[in-house]
Amino acid sequence: MKAAAGAVVVLDVKDGSVLAASNYPSYDQNLYAANYSEYSSDPSLPLFNRALQGLYTPGSTFKPAVAVAALDSGLINQYSTVYCNGVYNYFKDYHPRCTRHGHSGNIDVVTAIKWSCNIFFYDVGRRLTSDVYDAYAYKLGLGQRTGVEVGEALGRLTTKNDSNYTASLDIQAAIGQGNTVVTPVQLATYAGTLANRGVRYRTHFVKAILDTNTGKVLQETQPEVMDVVEDRGDTFDLVRQGMIGVSETMSGLKNYPVTIACKTGTPQRSETYYVGSTRKHYTNTMMVAYGPAEDAEIALGIVIEYGGGGARAGNLVADIFDAYYAMKDGSLAQQAEEEKEAEQTKQDASQTDAAGQTEVGQTADTAAPQAGQTAPAAQDAAPEGPAADTAQPAVQDGPDVAQAEQNPDAIAPEN
């Protein structure tokens, strides 16, 4: 399947503000009203706000949450190991596997995060139980509202109250499968909380509210702490060390000028295909990241539908950091201004040409219909946006909040 849809959310780690929330496919806002019927019937769902409403199985991006729970609760420490031989044999009739990319034998938590060892997290997740690691995942920002000022999907975590619950579901949920689904904005919030050593800020778009007549700042949004996971010693240091290790395994990130901490995910979709006689599941690409790792400035969550291996998002992470630093040093703003000037010059030239044509005999259609004529029929009307208030929010760059809330194709997690 072609990877033709996805979303990215980028947050300021220091205050939870949304710096970017991008959806693909998207649409031209200038043509929203005129092309509403076309957009709303497009099967690729360009009006669907995947960044805030899309629900996706997190896959291995969930593993740092389990690691935090295990370390903070005292179940394991930095020296604790689980033996990985590629197959988890705790259950008599269920033997899930590990890909063993770059590892085998006795695996500690840092190594388990770096190489995404399923066996380690199966065993740790079983001993913790979903009751414990879910409680930490909630506090870190998954499966609950982030606080953004527009509509967002809630998502959910796998619990023992689920109708299909079994003991084996607990270990699948520990690697981000099971019944767990989250949004890209939750993934970015989660990454920011990891970067902040357990302090979760309310995620928000609005920077300030201005008086539309004077431009005076009426109210400025202040950072708001929503939850805290107490950092008992080296919990977040060890998780960060493992996530730095992940970036060191990826060509697009290992030589990046600043150190980036990240975790990939490759969750299975419900749809399958065959390679010969072997049935395989299509997968999404998932990524959480923050950086610079030592004193993070931005955190991000990425979803690419049908993207395949999570590591494929490595170059995209590097591109986002490139754009962020270009924005900070002003080169991105300068580029945008140059592009704006070039577009204005192009429009001016076009208008000059049109005026010249009118002068040589072509008339503009400005006259009102004559008696007996009717005006052209109105196009299908798009929903109107809210009327502007006198107190106008000045928002961070983010998604189009007018996007329609539709349900995408359901993603059935692999149990």
C-alpha positions as CSV (number, residue, x, y, z in Angstrom):
1,M,0.0,0.0,0.0
2,K,1.2,3.5,-0.8
3,A,2.0,5.7,2.2
4,A,-0.3,8.6,1.3
5,A,-1.5,10.0,4.6
6,G,-0.1,11.1,8.0
7,A,0.4,13.8,10.6
8,V,3.1,15.5,12.6
9,V,2.7,17.6,15.7
10,V,5.6,19.6,17.1
11,L,5.6,21.2,20.6
12,D,7.7,23.6,22.6
13,V,8.9,21.5,25.5
14,K,9.2,24.4,27.8
15,D,5.5,25.4,27.8
16,G,3.5,22.9,25.8
17,S,2.7,25.3,23.0
18,V,2.0,23.8,19.5
19,L,4.6,25.0,17.0
20,A,3.2,22.9,14.1
21,A,0.4,20.5,13.5
22,S,0.5,19.2,10.0
23,N,-1.9,16.9,8.2
24,Y,-1.5,15.1,4.9
25,P,-3.4,15.1,2.6
26,S,-4.6,18.6,3.2
27,Y,-6.4,21.2,1.2
28,D,-6.2,24.8,0.0
29,Q,-7.9,27.0,2.6
30,N,-8.5,29.7,0.0
31,L,-10.7,27.2,-1.9
32,Y,-12.4,25.6,1.1
33,A,-15.8,27.1,0.4
34,A,-15.7,26.7,-3.4
35,N,-14.4,23.1,-3.3
36,Y,-16.1,21.9,-0.1
37,S,-18.2,19.2,-1.9
38,E,-15.1,17.9,-3.7
39,Y,-13.0,17.9,-0.5
40,S,-15.7,16.2,1.6
41,S,-16.2,13.4,-0.9
42,D,-12.5,12.7,-1.4
43,P,-11.7,9.2,-0.1
44,S,-8.3,10.3,1.1
45,L,-10.1,12.5,3.7
46,P,-8.2,15.8,3.2
47,L,-10.7,17.5,5.7
48,F,-10.0,14.9,8.4
49,N,-7.7,16.4,11.1
50,R,-5.4,13.4,11.7
51,A,-3.2,15.3,14.0
52,L,-6.0,15.8,16.6
53,Q,-8.6,13.3,15.6
54,G,-6.7,10.4,14.1
55,L,-6.5,7.3,16.4
56,Y,-3.5,5.0,15.9
57,T,-2.0,2.0,17.6
58,P,1.3,3.4,19.1
59,G,3.4,0.3,18.7
60,S,6.8,0.4,20.2
61,T,6.6,4.2,20.9
62,F,4.7,3.0,24.0
63,K,7.7,1.1,25.4
64,P,9.3,4.1,27.1
65,A,6.1,4.5,29.2
66,V,6.4,0.9,30.4
67,A,10.1,1.5,31.1
68,V,9.2,4.6,33.2
69,A,6.6,2.6,35.1
70,A,8.9,-0.3,35.8
71,L,11.8,1.9,36.9
72,D,9.8,4.4,39.0
73,S,7.8,1.6,40.7
74,G,11.0,-0.2,41.6
75,L,10.2,-3.4,39.7
76,I,13.5,-3.1,37.8
77,N,16.6,-1.0,38.0
78,Q,19.4,-0.2,35.5
79,Y,21.0,-3.6,36.1
80,S,17.9,-5.8,35.8
81,T,17.9,-8.0,32.7
82,V,15.5,-10.2,30.8
83,Y,16.9,-13.0,28.6
84,C,15.9,-12.7,25.0
85,N,16.3,-15.7,22.7
86,G,13.6,-14.5,20.2
87,V,10.6,-16.3,21.7
88,Y,8.6,-15.6,24.8
89,N,7.7,-18.9,26.4
90,Y,5.9,-17.9,29.6
91,F,2.5,-19.0,28.3
92,K,1.8,-22.6,27.3
93,D,-0.2,-21.9,24.2
94,Y,1.0,-18.4,23.2
95,H,4.6,-17.7,22.1
96,P,5.0,-14.2,20.7
97,R,8.3,-13.4,19.1
98,C,11.0,-10.7,19.0
99,T,12.8,-9.6,15.9
100,R,16.1,-9.4,17.8
101,H,17.5,-6.5,15.8
102,G,21.0,-6.0,17.1
103,H,20.5,-7.8,20.4
104,S,20.2,-11.2,22.1
105,G,20.9,-12.7,25.5
106,N,20.5,-10.8,28.8
107,I,19.0,-7.4,28.0
108,D,18.8,-4.4,30.3
109,V,16.3,-1.5,30.0
110,V,18.6,0.8,28.1
111,T,19.4,-1.9,25.5
112,A,15.8,-2.9,25.4
113,I,14.7,0.6,24.4
114,K,17.5,1.0,21.9
115,W,16.8,-2.2,20.0
116,S,13.1,-2.3,20.9
117,C,13.3,-5.8,22.5
118,N,9.8,-7.3,22.6
119,I,10.8,-10.0,25.0
120,F,12.0,-7.6,27.6
121,F,8.8,-5.6,27.5
122,Y,6.6,-8.7,27.3
123,D,8.1,-9.9,30.6
124,V,8.3,-6.5,32.3
125,G,4.7,-5.7,31.2
126,R,3.4,-9.0,32.5
127,R,4.9,-8.5,35.9
128,L,3.8,-4.8,36.1
129,T,0.3,-5.5,34.7
130,S,-1.6,-3.0,32.6
131,D,-3.1,-1.5,35.8
132,V,0.4,-0.1,36.7
133,Y,1.8,0.8,33.3
134,D,-1.5,2.4,32.1
135,A,-1.5,4.6,35.2
136,Y,1.9,6.0,34.2
137,A,1.0,6.2,30.5
138,Y,-2.0,8.4,31.4
139,K,0.2,10.7,33.5
140,L,2.6,10.9,30.6
141,G,-0.1,12.1,28.3
142,L,-1.5,9.1,26.4
143,G,-5.2,8.1,26.2
144,Q,-6.5,11.3,27.6
145,R,-7.1,14.9,26.6
146,T,-4.0,17.0,26.1
147,G,-5.8,20.3,26.7
148,V,-5.8,21.9,23.2
149,E,-8.5,24.5,22.7
150,V,-10.2,22.7,19.8
151,G,-11.8,19.3,19.5
152,E,-9.5,16.3,20.0
153,A,-10.1,12.5,20.1
154,L,-9.6,10.9,23.5
155,G,-8.1,7.6,22.5
156,R,-7.9,4.7,25.0
157,L,-5.5,2.3,26.6
158,T,-5.9,-1.4,27.0
159,T,-7.4,-2.3,30.4
160,K,-8.5,-5.4,32.3
161,N,-12.1,-4.2,31.8
162,D,-11.9,-4.7,28.1
163,S,-14.4,-7.3,26.8
164,N,-11.6,-9.2,25.0
165,Y,-9.2,-9.1,27.9
166,T,-6.8,-12.0,28.5
167,A,-3.5,-12.3,30.3
168,S,-1.8,-12.3,26.9
169,L,-3.4,-9.0,26.0
170,D,-1.5,-7.5,28.9
171,I,1.8,-8.3,27.2
172,Q,0.7,-7.1,23.8
173,A,-0.4,-3.8,25.3
174,A,3.1,-3.5,26.9
175,I,4.6,-3.2,23.4
176,G,1.9,-0.7,22.2
177,Q,-0.5,-3.1,20.5
178,G,-3.6,-4.6,22.1
179,N,-6.6,-2.2,22.2
180,T,-4.5,0.9,22.7
181,V,-5.0,3.8,20.3
182,V,-3.7,7.4,20.6
183,T,-3.5,10.6,18.6
184,P,-0.4,12.3,17.1
185,V,-0.9,15.3,19.5
186,Q,-0.9,12.8,22.4
187,L,2.3,11.3,21.1
188,A,4.0,14.7,21.0
189,T,2.7,15.6,24.5
190,Y,4.1,12.3,25.7
191,A,7.4,13.0,24.1
192,G,7.5,16.4,25.8
193,T,6.7,14.9,29.2
194,L,9.6,12.4,28.8
195,A,11.9,15.3,27.9
196,N,10.7,17.2,30.9
197,R,11.5,14.3,33.2
198,G,7.8,13.6,34.0
199,V,6.4,17.1,34.1
200,R,3.4,17.3,31.6
201,Y,2.3,20.8,30.5
202,R,-1.1,21.5,29.0
203,T,-0.8,21.4,25.2
204,H,-2.2,24.6,23.7
205,F,-2.5,26.5,20.4
206,V,-3.4,30.0,21.7
207,K,-0.4,32.1,22.5
208,A,-2.3,35.2,23.5
209,I,-5.7,37.0,23.1
210,L,-5.6,40.4,21.4
211,D,-8.0,43.3,21.1
212,T,-8.8,43.4,17.4
213,N,-9.1,47.2,17.4
214,T,-5.9,48.1,19.2
215,G,-3.7,44.9,19.0
216,K,-3.3,45.1,22.8
217,V,-2.6,41.8,24.5
218,L,-5.6,41.1,26.7
219,Q,-4.5,37.7,28.0
220,E,-1.3,35.6,27.5
221,T,-1.3,31.9,27.9
222,Q,0.9,30.8,30.7
223,P,2.5,27.3,31.0
224,E,0.1,25.0,33.0
225,V,1.3,21.8,34.7
226,M,-1.3,19.1,34.2
227,D,0.5,16.2,35.9
228,V,3.9,15.1,37.3
229,V,5.6,11.7,37.4
230,E,8.0,12.0,40.3
231,D,11.5,11.3,39.1
232,R,13.0,8.9,41.6
233,G,16.6,8.9,40.8
234,D,17.7,7.8,37.3
235,T,14.3,6.8,35.7
236,F,14.2,9.5,33.0
237,D,18.0,9.5,32.5
238,L,17.9,5.8,31.7
239,V,14.9,6.1,29.3
240,R,16.6,9.1,27.6
241,Q,19.8,7.0,27.3
242,G,17.9,4.3,25.5
243,M,16.1,6.8,23.3
244,I,19.4,8.4,22.3
245,G,20.6,4.9,21.4
246,V,17.7,4.5,19.0
247,S,18.8,7.7,17.1
248,E,22.3,6.3,16.9
249,T,21.0,3.3,15.0
250,M,19.4,5.5,12.3
251,S,21.4,7.0,9.4
252,G,19.4,10.2,9.3
253,L,19.9,11.0,13.0
254,K,23.2,9.4,14.2
255,N,25.3,12.2,12.8
256,Y,22.9,15.0,13.4
257,P,24.6,18.2,14.9
258,V,22.5,18.0,18.1
259,T,21.7,14.8,20.0
260,I,18.1,13.6,19.5
261,A,16.3,11.1,21.7
262,C,13.6,9.2,19.9
263,K,11.6,5.9,19.8
264,T,10.2,4.3,16.7
265,G,7.1,2.2,16.4
266,T,5.9,-0.2,13.6
267,P,2.3,-1.2,14.7
268,Q,0.3,-3.7,12.7
269,R,-2.8,-2.7,10.9
270,S,-5.7,-5.0,10.4
271,E,-5.2,-5.3,6.6
272,T,-3.0,-8.1,5.4
273,Y,-1.1,-9.1,2.2
274,Y,0.8,-12.2,1.2
275,V,4.4,-12.8,0.4
276,G,4.2,-16.2,-1.3
277,S,2.1,-18.3,1.1
278,T,3.0,-16.1,4.2
279,R,0.3,-13.6,5.4
280,K,1.7,-10.3,6.7
281,H,0.2,-7.3,8.2
282,Y,0.5,-3.8,6.8
283,T,2.1,-1.4,9.3
284,N,2.2,2.3,10.2
285,T,5.3,4.3,10.8
286,M,5.3,5.9,14.3
287,M,7.8,8.1,16.0
288,V,8.2,10.2,19.1
289,A,11.3,12.4,19.6
290,Y,12.8,15.3,21.5
291,G,15.9,17.3,21.3
292,P,18.5,18.5,22.1
293,A,18.4,15.5,24.4
294,E,20.4,17.1,27.2
295,D,18.1,20.2,27.4
296,A,15.2,19.7,25.0
297,E,13.5,22.5,23.2
298,I,11.0,20.7,21.0
299,A,9.2,17.4,21.0
300,L,7.3,15.7,18.3
301,G,4.9,12.9,17.4
302,I,4.7,11.4,13.9
303,V,2.3,9.0,12.2
304,I,2.6,7.8,8.6
305,E,-0.1,5.5,7.5
306,Y,1.2,2.4,5.7
307,G,4.7,3.7,6.2
308,G,6.3,0.5,7.2
309,G,9.2,0.4,9.7
310,G,9.3,3.2,12.3
311,A,12.9,4.0,11.4
312,R,11.8,5.3,8.1
313,A,10.7,8.5,9.9
314,G,14.4,9.3,10.8
315,N,15.0,11.6,7.9
316,L,11.7,13.4,8.6
317,V,12.7,14.0,12.2
318,A,16.0,15.6,10.9
319,D,14.0,17.7,8.4
320,I,11.8,19.0,11.3
321,F,14.8,19.9,13.4
322,D,16.4,21.6,10.4
323,A,13.2,23.7,10.0
324,Y,13.1,24.5,13.7
325,Y,16.6,25.8,13.8
326,A,16.1,27.7,10.5
327,M,13.1,29.4,12.2
328,K,15.1,30.2,15.3
329,D,18.0,31.9,13.4
330,G,15.6,33.8,11.1
331,S,16.6,32.1,7.8
332,L,13.2,30.4,7.5
333,A,11.4,33.7,8.0
334,Q,13.6,35.4,5.4
335,Q,12.9,32.6,3.0
336,A,9.2,32.9,3.6
337,E,9.3,36.7,3.0
338,E,11.2,36.2,-0.2
339,E,8.7,33.7,-1.4
340,K,5.8,36.1,-0.5
341,E,7.5,39.0,-2.4
342,A,8.0,36.8,-5.4
343,E,4.3,35.7,-5.4
344,Q,3.2,39.3,-5.0
345,T,5.4,40.3,-8.0
346,K,3.8,37.5,-10.0
347,Q,0.3,38.6,-9.1
348,D,1.1,42.2,-10.0
349,A,2.4,41.2,-13.4
350,S,-0.7,39.1,-14.0
351,Q,-2.9,42.0,-13.1
352,T,-0.9,44.3,-15.4
353,D,-1.3,41.9,-18.3
354,A,-5.1,41.6,-17.6
355,A,-5.4,45.4,-17.6
356,G,-3.5,45.6,-20.9
357,Q,-5.9,43.1,-22.5
358,T,-8.9,45.2,-21.4
359,E,-7.5,48.3,-22.9
360,V,-7.2,46.7,-26.4
361,G,-10.9,45.8,-26.6
362,Q,-11.8,43.1,-24.0
363,T,-14.4,44.0,-21.4
364,A,-14.5,42.9,-17.9
365,D,-17.7,41.1,-16.7
366,T,-18.7,43.6,-14.1
367,A,-22.2,44.5,-15.2
368,A,-25.2,43.3,-13.1
369,P,-27.6,40.9,-14.9
370,Q,-30.1,42.6,-17.2
371,A,-33.8,42.4,-16.7
372,G,-35.0,38.9,-17.4
373,Q,-31.6,37.3,-16.7
374,T,-30.8,35.3,-13.6
375,A,-27.6,35.2,-11.6
376,P,-25.5,32.0,-11.7
377,A,-26.7,29.3,-9.3
378,A,-24.8,29.2,-6.0
379,Q,-22.4,26.4,-5.4
380,D,-22.9,23.9,-2.7
381,A,-22.4,25.8,0.5
382,A,-19.7,24.9,2.9
383,P,-20.2,25.3,6.6
384,E,-19.6,28.8,7.7
385,G,-16.9,29.5,10.3
386,P,-17.7,31.3,13.5
387,A,-18.0,35.1,13.4
388,A,-14.9,37.0,14.5
389,D,-15.0,38.1,18.1
390,T,-13.5,41.4,19.2
391,A,-11.0,39.5,21.3
392,Q,-9.0,37.6,18.7
393,P,-6.8,34.7,19.5
394,A,-3.3,34.8,18.1
395,V,-2.4,31.1,17.6
396,Q,0.7,29.1,17.0
397,D,1.1,27.6,13.6
398,G,-1.2,24.5,13.7
399,P,-3.8,22.5,11.9
400,D,-6.9,24.0,10.3
401,V,-9.5,23.9,13.1
402,A,-12.3,24.1,10.6
403,Q,-11.4,20.6,9.3
404,A,-14.4,18.3,9.5
405,E,-14.4,15.5,12.1
406,Q,-14.8,12.3,10.2
407,N,-13.8,8.8,11.2
408,P,-10.9,7.3,9.2
409,D,-10.8,3.7,8.3
410,A,-10.7,1.9,11.6
411,I,-7.3,0.4,12.6
412,A,-7.9,-2.9,14.3
413,P,-4.9,-3.6,16.6
414,E,-3.3,-7.0,16.5
415,N,-4.1,-8.8,19.8
